[in-house]
Amino acid sequence: MVDPTSDLGEDVTEENAPRCSTCGDPIVQDPTHRVITWVENDDVQTAHFCDDSCRSQWDGQ
């Protein structure tokens, strides 16, 4: 998995790119990419999204 704080345009292939938490598409060099971060049970969790539409459809699971 790619470090979510790194630039997603460098050395990212579909195989190691983050996947949209809603539709499952790989996110490679996508300027509409959105990420949310939260803490759960003392661990940092992240969810990646293709765009605002996928973000708004996410049910949190």
HTML snippet that shows the backbone in 3Dmol.js (N, CA, C, O; Angstrom):
<script src="https://3Dmol.org/build/3Dmol-min.js"></script>
<div id="view" style="width:600px;height:400px;position:relative"></div>
<script>
const pdb = `
ATOM      1  N   MET A   1       0.840  -1.177   0.000  1.00  0.00           N
ATOM      2  CA  MET A   1       0.000   0.000   0.000  1.00  0.00           C
ATOM      3  C   MET A   1       0.885   1.239   0.000  1.00  0.00           C
ATOM      4  O   MET A   1       1.955   1.250   0.607  1.00  0.00           O
ATOM      5  N   VAL A   2       0.442   2.250  -0.666  1.00  0.00           N
ATOM      6  CA  VAL A   2       1.161   3.510  -0.768  1.00  0.00           C
ATOM      7  C   VAL A   2       0.928   4.344   0.479  1.00  0.00           C
ATOM      8  O   VAL A   2      -0.174   4.362   1.028  1.00  0.00           O
ATOM      9  N   ASP A   3       1.968   5.033   0.924  1.00  0.00           N
ATOM     10  CA  ASP A   3       1.830   5.956   2.041  1.00  0.00           C
ATOM     11  C   ASP A   3       0.825   7.037   1.648  1.00  0.00           C
ATOM     12  O   ASP A   3       1.064   7.757   0.678  1.00  0.00           O
ATOM     13  N   PRO A   4      -0.301   7.175   2.375  1.00  0.00           N
ATOM     14  CA  PRO A   4      -1.324   8.140   1.972  1.00  0.00           C
ATOM     15  C   PRO A   4      -0.883   9.594   2.064  1.00  0.00           C
ATOM     16  O   PRO A   4      -1.572  10.480   1.559  1.00  0.00           O
ATOM     17  N   THR A   5       0.268   9.856   2.708  1.00  0.00           N
ATOM     18  CA  THR A   5       0.757  11.229   2.789  1.00  0.00           C
ATOM     19  C   THR A   5       1.718  11.568   1.666  1.00  0.00           C
ATOM     20  O   THR A   5       2.151  12.715   1.556  1.00  0.00           O
ATOM     21  N   SER A   6       2.061  10.598   0.828  1.00  0.00           N
ATOM     22  CA  SER A   6       3.002  10.844  -0.258  1.00  0.00           C
ATOM     23  C   SER A   6       2.271  11.377  -1.480  1.00  0.00           C
ATOM     24  O   SER A   6       1.043  11.342  -1.548  1.00  0.00           O
ATOM     25  N   ASP A   7       3.043  11.870  -2.444  1.00  0.00           N
ATOM     26  CA  ASP A   7       2.480  12.304  -3.712  1.00  0.00           C
ATOM     27  C   ASP A   7       2.008  11.081  -4.467  1.00  0.00           C
ATOM     28  O   ASP A   7       2.790  10.161  -4.706  1.00  0.00           O
ATOM     29  N   LEU A   8       0.734  11.056  -4.849  1.00  0.00           N
ATOM     30  CA  LEU A   8       0.194   9.874  -5.514  1.00  0.00           C
ATOM     31  C   LEU A   8       0.514   9.819  -6.997  1.00  0.00           C
ATOM     32  O   LEU A   8      -0.020   8.964  -7.704  1.00  0.00           O
ATOM     33  N   GLY A   9       1.355  10.692  -7.480  1.00  0.00           N
ATOM     34  CA  GLY A   9       1.723  10.647  -8.883  1.00  0.00           C
ATOM     35  C   GLY A   9       3.046   9.952  -9.124  1.00  0.00           C
ATOM     36  O   GLY A   9       3.402   9.695 -10.274  1.00  0.00           O
ATOM     37  N   GLU A  10       3.775   9.645  -8.084  1.00  0.00           N
ATOM     38  CA  GLU A  10       5.120   9.108  -8.240  1.00  0.00           C
ATOM     39  C   GLU A  10       5.173   7.631  -7.896  1.00  0.00           C
ATOM     40  O   GLU A  10       4.796   7.212  -6.802  1.00  0.00           O
ATOM     41  N   ASP A  11       5.650   6.855  -8.855  1.00  0.00           N
ATOM     42  CA  ASP A  11       5.890   5.417  -8.646  1.00  0.00           C
ATOM     43  C   ASP A  11       4.661   4.665  -8.145  1.00  0.00           C
ATOM     44  O   ASP A  11       4.796   3.742  -7.341  1.00  0.00           O
ATOM     45  N   VAL A  12       3.479   5.032  -8.598  1.00  0.00           N
ATOM     46  CA  VAL A  12       2.260   4.358  -8.192  1.00  0.00           C
ATOM     47  C   VAL A  12       1.681   3.623  -9.391  1.00  0.00           C
ATOM     48  O   VAL A  12       1.426   4.212 -10.442  1.00  0.00           O
ATOM     49  N   THR A  13       1.480   2.327  -9.209  1.00  0.00           N
ATOM     50  CA  THR A  13       0.851   1.523 -10.245  1.00  0.00           C
ATOM     51  C   THR A  13      -0.528   1.114  -9.758  1.00  0.00           C
ATOM     52  O   THR A  13      -0.849   1.284  -8.582  1.00  0.00           O
ATOM     53  N   GLU A  14      -1.338   0.581 -10.649  1.00  0.00           N
ATOM     54  CA  GLU A  14      -2.665   0.126 -10.230  1.00  0.00           C
ATOM     55  C   GLU A  14      -2.575  -0.955  -9.165  1.00  0.00           C
ATOM     56  O   GLU A  14      -3.465  -1.066  -8.322  1.00  0.00           O
ATOM     57  N   GLU A  15      -1.515  -1.752  -9.189  1.00  0.00           N
ATOM     58  CA  GLU A  15      -1.370  -2.846  -8.216  1.00  0.00           C
ATOM     59  C   GLU A  15      -1.123  -2.334  -6.804  1.00  0.00           C
ATOM     60  O   GLU A  15      -1.596  -2.941  -5.844  1.00  0.00           O
ATOM     61  N   ASN A  16      -0.386  -1.220  -6.653  1.00  0.00           N
ATOM     62  CA  ASN A  16      -0.075  -0.752  -5.298  1.00  0.00           C
ATOM     63  C   ASN A  16      -0.782   0.554  -4.936  1.00  0.00           C
ATOM     64  O   ASN A  16      -0.505   1.136  -3.887  1.00  0.00           O
ATOM     65  N   ALA A  17      -1.681   1.012  -5.784  1.00  0.00           N
ATOM     66  CA  ALA A  17      -2.423   2.245  -5.515  1.00  0.00           C
ATOM     67  C   ALA A  17      -3.529   1.987  -4.492  1.00  0.00           C
ATOM     68  O   ALA A  17      -4.029   0.868  -4.378  1.00  0.00           O
ATOM     69  N   PRO A  18      -3.906   3.029  -3.749  1.00  0.00           N
ATOM     70  CA  PRO A  18      -5.061   2.870  -2.862  1.00  0.00           C
ATOM     71  C   PRO A  18      -6.311   2.650  -3.704  1.00  0.00           C
ATOM     72  O   PRO A  18      -6.377   3.102  -4.847  1.00  0.00           O
ATOM     73  N   ARG A  19      -7.293   1.965  -3.152  1.00  0.00           N
ATOM     74  CA  ARG A  19      -8.549   1.706  -3.867  1.00  0.00           C
ATOM     75  C   ARG A  19      -9.670   2.507  -3.232  1.00  0.00           C
ATOM     76  O   ARG A  19      -9.697   2.719  -2.020  1.00  0.00           O
ATOM     77  N   CYS A  20     -10.578   2.941  -4.060  1.00  0.00           N
ATOM     78  CA  CYS A  20     -11.727   3.703  -3.586  1.00  0.00           C
ATOM     79  C   CYS A  20     -12.540   2.830  -2.628  1.00  0.00           C
ATOM     80  O   CYS A  20     -12.856   1.683  -2.944  1.00  0.00           O
ATOM     81  N   SER A  21     -12.870   3.370  -1.474  1.00  0.00           N
ATOM     82  CA  SER A  21     -13.627   2.622  -0.471  1.00  0.00           C
ATOM     83  C   SER A  21     -15.076   2.395  -0.868  1.00  0.00           C
ATOM     84  O   SER A  21     -15.769   1.599  -0.233  1.00  0.00           O
ATOM     85  N   THR A  22     -15.552   3.082  -1.912  1.00  0.00           N
ATOM     86  CA  THR A  22     -16.919   2.907  -2.378  1.00  0.00           C
ATOM     87  C   THR A  22     -16.987   1.989  -3.592  1.00  0.00           C
ATOM     88  O   THR A  22     -17.690   0.978  -3.567  1.00  0.00           O
ATOM     89  N   CYS A  23     -16.257   2.334  -4.660  1.00  0.00           N
ATOM     90  CA  CYS A  23     -16.387   1.570  -5.905  1.00  0.00           C
ATOM     91  C   CYS A  23     -15.267   0.563  -6.120  1.00  0.00           C
ATOM     92  O   CYS A  23     -15.407  -0.335  -6.951  1.00  0.00           O
ATOM     93  N   GLY A  24     -14.149   0.688  -5.387  1.00  0.00           N
ATOM     94  CA  GLY A  24     -13.054  -0.265  -5.491  1.00  0.00           C
ATOM     95  C   GLY A  24     -12.055   0.018  -6.595  1.00  0.00           C
ATOM     96  O   GLY A  24     -11.094  -0.734  -6.757  1.00  0.00           O
ATOM     97  N   ASP A  25     -12.254   1.086  -7.361  1.00  0.00           N
ATOM     98  CA  ASP A  25     -11.311   1.423  -8.431  1.00  0.00           C
ATOM     99  C   ASP A  25      -9.984   1.885  -7.842  1.00  0.00           C
ATOM    100  O   ASP A  25      -9.961   2.549  -6.806  1.00  0.00           O
ATOM    101  N   PRO A  26      -8.855   1.529  -8.511  1.00  0.00           N
ATOM    102  CA  PRO A  26      -7.561   2.040  -8.052  1.00  0.00           C
ATOM    103  C   PRO A  26      -7.482   3.544  -8.311  1.00  0.00           C
ATOM    104  O   PRO A  26      -8.023   4.041  -9.299  1.00  0.00           O
ATOM    105  N   ILE A  27      -6.807   4.258  -7.421  1.00  0.00           N
ATOM    106  CA  ILE A  27      -6.687   5.705  -7.548  1.00  0.00           C
ATOM    107  C   ILE A  27      -5.248   6.027  -7.919  1.00  0.00           C
ATOM    108  O   ILE A  27      -4.353   6.012  -7.074  1.00  0.00           O
ATOM    109  N   VAL A  28      -5.043   6.318  -9.200  1.00  0.00           N
ATOM    110  CA  VAL A  28      -3.714   6.615  -9.725  1.00  0.00           C
ATOM    111  C   VAL A  28      -3.760   7.979 -10.408  1.00  0.00           C
ATOM    112  O   VAL A  28      -4.526   8.184 -11.349  1.00  0.00           O
ATOM    113  N   GLN A  29      -2.946   8.898  -9.933  1.00  0.00           N
ATOM    114  CA  GLN A  29      -2.847  10.247 -10.506  1.00  0.00           C
ATOM    115  C   GLN A  29      -4.222  10.862 -10.744  1.00  0.00           C
ATOM    116  O   GLN A  29      -4.508  11.348 -11.838  1.00  0.00           O
ATOM    117  N   ASP A  30      -5.057  10.839  -9.738  1.00  0.00           N
ATOM    118  CA  ASP A  30      -6.419  11.336  -9.853  1.00  0.00           C
ATOM    119  C   ASP A  30      -6.565  12.620  -9.040  1.00  0.00           C
ATOM    120  O   ASP A  30      -6.514  12.573  -7.811  1.00  0.00           O
ATOM    121  N   PRO A  31      -6.746  13.767  -9.700  1.00  0.00           N
ATOM    122  CA  PRO A  31      -6.810  15.037  -8.973  1.00  0.00           C
ATOM    123  C   PRO A  31      -8.070  15.186  -8.110  1.00  0.00           C
ATOM    124  O   PRO A  31      -8.126  16.083  -7.268  1.00  0.00           O
ATOM    125  N   THR A  32      -9.076  14.333  -8.297  1.00  0.00           N
ATOM    126  CA  THR A  32     -10.292  14.417  -7.492  1.00  0.00           C
ATOM    127  C   THR A  32     -10.260  13.477  -6.294  1.00  0.00           C
ATOM    128  O   THR A  32     -11.253  13.354  -5.577  1.00  0.00           O
ATOM    129  N   HIS A  33      -9.128  12.814  -6.071  1.00  0.00           N
ATOM    130  CA  HIS A  33      -8.927  11.870  -4.962  1.00  0.00           C
ATOM    131  C   HIS A  33      -9.204  12.552  -3.625  1.00  0.00           C
ATOM    132  O   HIS A  33      -8.723  13.656  -3.369  1.00  0.00           O
ATOM    133  N   ARG A  34      -9.981  11.885  -2.781  1.00  0.00           N
ATOM    134  CA  ARG A  34     -10.293  12.378  -1.441  1.00  0.00           C
ATOM    135  C   ARG A  34      -9.907  11.313  -0.428  1.00  0.00           C
ATOM    136  O   ARG A  34     -10.003  10.117  -0.707  1.00  0.00           O
ATOM    137  N   VAL A  35      -9.469  11.753   0.756  1.00  0.00           N
ATOM    138  CA  VAL A  35      -9.092  10.834   1.830  1.00  0.00           C
ATOM    139  C   VAL A  35      -9.691  11.354   3.130  1.00  0.00           C
ATOM    140  O   VAL A  35      -9.648  12.553   3.405  1.00  0.00           O
ATOM    141  N   ILE A  36     -10.247  10.451   3.926  1.00  0.00           N
ATOM    142  CA  ILE A  36     -10.630  10.810   5.287  1.00  0.00           C
ATOM    143  C   ILE A  36      -9.817   9.946   6.234  1.00  0.00           C
ATOM    144  O   ILE A  36      -9.460   8.812   5.914  1.00  0.00           O
ATOM    145  N   THR A  37      -9.532  10.496   7.398  1.00  0.00           N
ATOM    146  CA  THR A  37      -8.704   9.824   8.400  1.00  0.00           C
ATOM    147  C   THR A  37      -9.396   9.934   9.752  1.00  0.00           C
ATOM    148  O   THR A  37      -9.982  10.965  10.084  1.00  0.00           O
ATOM    149  N   TRP A  38      -9.318   8.839  10.536  1.00  0.00           N
ATOM    150  CA  TRP A  38      -9.888   8.852  11.877  1.00  0.00           C
ATOM    151  C   TRP A  38      -9.104   7.874  12.750  1.00  0.00           C
ATOM    152  O   TRP A  38      -8.339   7.051  12.247  1.00  0.00           O
ATOM    153  N   VAL A  39      -9.305   7.974  14.051  1.00  0.00           N
ATOM    154  CA  VAL A  39      -8.645   7.078  15.008  1.00  0.00           C
ATOM    155  C   VAL A  39      -9.700   6.134  15.556  1.00  0.00           C
ATOM    156  O   VAL A  39     -10.767   6.553  16.006  1.00  0.00           O
ATOM    157  N   GLU A  40      -9.373   4.843  15.505  1.00  0.00           N
ATOM    158  CA  GLU A  40     -10.274   3.805  16.007  1.00  0.00           C
ATOM    159  C   GLU A  40      -9.448   2.800  16.791  1.00  0.00           C
ATOM    160  O   GLU A  40      -8.520   2.197  16.251  1.00  0.00           O
ATOM    161  N   ASN A  41      -9.779   2.618  18.060  1.00  0.00           N
ATOM    162  CA  ASN A  41      -9.040   1.685  18.925  1.00  0.00           C
ATOM    163  C   ASN A  41      -7.541   1.987  18.922  1.00  0.00           C
ATOM    164  O   ASN A  41      -6.717   1.078  18.834  1.00  0.00           O
ATOM    165  N   ASP A  42      -7.201   3.264  19.020  1.00  0.00           N
ATOM    166  CA  ASP A  42      -5.810   3.737  19.066  1.00  0.00           C
ATOM    167  C   ASP A  42      -5.039   3.503  17.770  1.00  0.00           C
ATOM    168  O   ASP A  42      -3.813   3.622  17.767  1.00  0.00           O
ATOM    169  N   ASP A  43      -5.709   3.178  16.680  1.00  0.00           N
ATOM    170  CA  ASP A  43      -5.068   3.008  15.376  1.00  0.00           C
ATOM    171  C   ASP A  43      -5.614   4.047  14.403  1.00  0.00           C
ATOM    172  O   ASP A  43      -6.806   4.355  14.412  1.00  0.00           O
ATOM    173  N   VAL A  44      -4.733   4.579  13.567  1.00  0.00           N
ATOM    174  CA  VAL A  44      -5.163   5.525  12.539  1.00  0.00           C
ATOM    175  C   VAL A  44      -5.745   4.738  11.371  1.00  0.00           C
ATOM    176  O   VAL A  44      -5.120   3.803  10.871  1.00  0.00           O
ATOM    177  N   GLN A  45      -6.941   5.120  10.941  1.00  0.00           N
ATOM    178  CA  GLN A  45      -7.623   4.488   9.819  1.00  0.00           C
ATOM    179  C   GLN A  45      -7.765   5.518   8.701  1.00  0.00           C
ATOM    180  O   GLN A  45      -7.895   6.712   8.970  1.00  0.00           O
ATOM    181  N   THR A  46      -7.740   5.063   7.455  1.00  0.00           N
ATOM    182  CA  THR A  46      -7.963   5.958   6.324  1.00  0.00           C
ATOM    183  C   THR A  46      -8.913   5.303   5.342  1.00  0.00           C
ATOM    184  O   THR A  46      -8.977   4.078   5.236  1.00  0.00           O
ATOM    185  N   ALA A  47      -9.645   6.132   4.631  1.00  0.00           N
ATOM    186  CA  ALA A  47     -10.500   5.671   3.544  1.00  0.00           C
ATOM    187  C   ALA A  47     -10.254   6.596   2.363  1.00  0.00           C
ATOM    188  O   ALA A  47     -10.282   7.819   2.501  1.00  0.00           O
ATOM    189  N   HIS A  48     -10.013   6.002   1.199  1.00  0.00           N
ATOM    190  CA  HIS A  48      -9.733   6.753  -0.019  1.00  0.00           C
ATOM    191  C   HIS A  48     -10.968   6.718  -0.916  1.00  0.00           C
ATOM    192  O   HIS A  48     -11.731   5.752  -0.912  1.00  0.00           O
ATOM    193  N   PHE A  49     -11.147   7.791  -1.683  1.00  0.00           N
ATOM    194  CA  PHE A  49     -12.292   7.901  -2.579  1.00  0.00           C
ATOM    195  C   PHE A  49     -11.861   8.516  -3.899  1.00  0.00           C
ATOM    196  O   PHE A  49     -10.973   9.369  -3.933  1.00  0.00           O
ATOM    197  N   CYS A  50     -12.491   8.081  -4.989  1.00  0.00           N
ATOM    198  CA  CYS A  50     -12.203   8.617  -6.331  1.00  0.00           C
ATOM    199  C   CYS A  50     -12.517  10.106  -6.403  1.00  0.00           C
ATOM    200  O   CYS A  50     -11.761  10.887  -6.980  1.00  0.00           O
ATOM    201  N   ASP A  51     -13.640  10.483  -5.811  1.00  0.00           N
ATOM    202  CA  ASP A  51     -14.124  11.858  -5.917  1.00  0.00           C
ATOM    203  C   ASP A  51     -15.161  12.131  -4.830  1.00  0.00           C
ATOM    204  O   ASP A  51     -15.440  11.272  -3.993  1.00  0.00           O
ATOM    205  N   ASP A  52     -15.718  13.316  -4.855  1.00  0.00           N
ATOM    206  CA  ASP A  52     -16.706  13.688  -3.839  1.00  0.00           C
ATOM    207  C   ASP A  52     -17.967  12.833  -3.916  1.00  0.00           C
ATOM    208  O   ASP A  52     -18.616  12.590  -2.899  1.00  0.00           O
ATOM    209  N   SER A  53     -18.313  12.381  -5.112  1.00  0.00           N
ATOM    210  CA  SER A  53     -19.505  11.545  -5.271  1.00  0.00           C
ATOM    211  C   SER A  53     -19.345  10.219  -4.531  1.00  0.00           C
ATOM    212  O   SER A  53     -20.234   9.808  -3.786  1.00  0.00           O
ATOM    213  N   CYS A  54     -18.217   9.557  -4.737  1.00  0.00           N
ATOM    214  CA  CYS A  54     -17.966   8.298  -4.017  1.00  0.00           C
ATOM    215  C   CYS A  54     -17.875   8.550  -2.519  1.00  0.00           C
ATOM    216  O   CYS A  54     -18.349   7.742  -1.720  1.00  0.00           O
ATOM    217  N   ARG A  55     -17.263   9.674  -2.136  1.00  0.00           N
ATOM    218  CA  ARG A  55     -17.159  10.007  -0.700  1.00  0.00           C
ATOM    219  C   ARG A  55     -18.546  10.144  -0.085  1.00  0.00           C
ATOM    220  O   ARG A  55     -18.778   9.660   1.022  1.00  0.00           O
ATOM    221  N   SER A  56     -19.467  10.794  -0.782  1.00  0.00           N
ATOM    222  CA  SER A  56     -20.794  11.005  -0.217  1.00  0.00           C
ATOM    223  C   SER A  56     -21.624   9.716  -0.180  1.00  0.00           C
ATOM    224  O   SER A  56     -22.588   9.621   0.580  1.00  0.00           O
ATOM    225  N   GLN A  57     -21.253   8.729  -0.995  1.00  0.00           N
ATOM    226  CA  GLN A  57     -21.975   7.456  -1.014  1.00  0.00           C
ATOM    227  C   GLN A  57     -21.460   6.464   0.027  1.00  0.00           C
ATOM    228  O   GLN A  57     -22.124   5.463   0.299  1.00  0.00           O
ATOM    229  N   TRP A  58     -20.298   6.720   0.608  1.00  0.00           N
ATOM    230  CA  TRP A  58     -19.672   5.795   1.551  1.00  0.00           C
ATOM    231  C   TRP A  58     -20.498   5.680   2.817  1.00  0.00           C
ATOM    232  O   TRP A  58     -20.937   6.689   3.369  1.00  0.00           O
ATOM    233  N   ASP A  59     -20.711   4.469   3.277  1.00  0.00           N
ATOM    234  CA  ASP A  59     -21.516   4.256   4.482  1.00  0.00           C
ATOM    235  C   ASP A  59     -20.681   4.074   5.745  1.00  0.00           C
ATOM    236  O   ASP A  59     -21.222   3.780   6.812  1.00  0.00           O
ATOM    237  N   GLY A  60     -19.376   4.246   5.629  1.00  0.00           N
ATOM    238  CA  GLY A  60     -18.520   4.173   6.805  1.00  0.00           C
ATOM    239  C   GLY A  60     -18.041   2.790   7.169  1.00  0.00           C
ATOM    240  O   GLY A  60     -17.452   2.602   8.233  1.00  0.00           O
ATOM    241  N   GLN A  61     -18.279   1.814   6.308  1.00  0.00           N
ATOM    242  CA  GLN A  61     -17.851   0.446   6.611  1.00  0.00           C
ATOM    243  C   GLN A  61     -16.871  -0.065   5.590  1.00  0.00           C
ATOM    244  O   GLN A  61     -16.409  -1.201   5.693  1.00  0.00           O
TER     245      GLN A  61
END
`;
const viewer = $3Dmol.createViewer("view");
viewer.addModel(pdb, "pdb");
viewer.setStyle({}, {cartoon: {color: "spectrum"}});
viewer.zoomTo();
viewer.render();
</script>
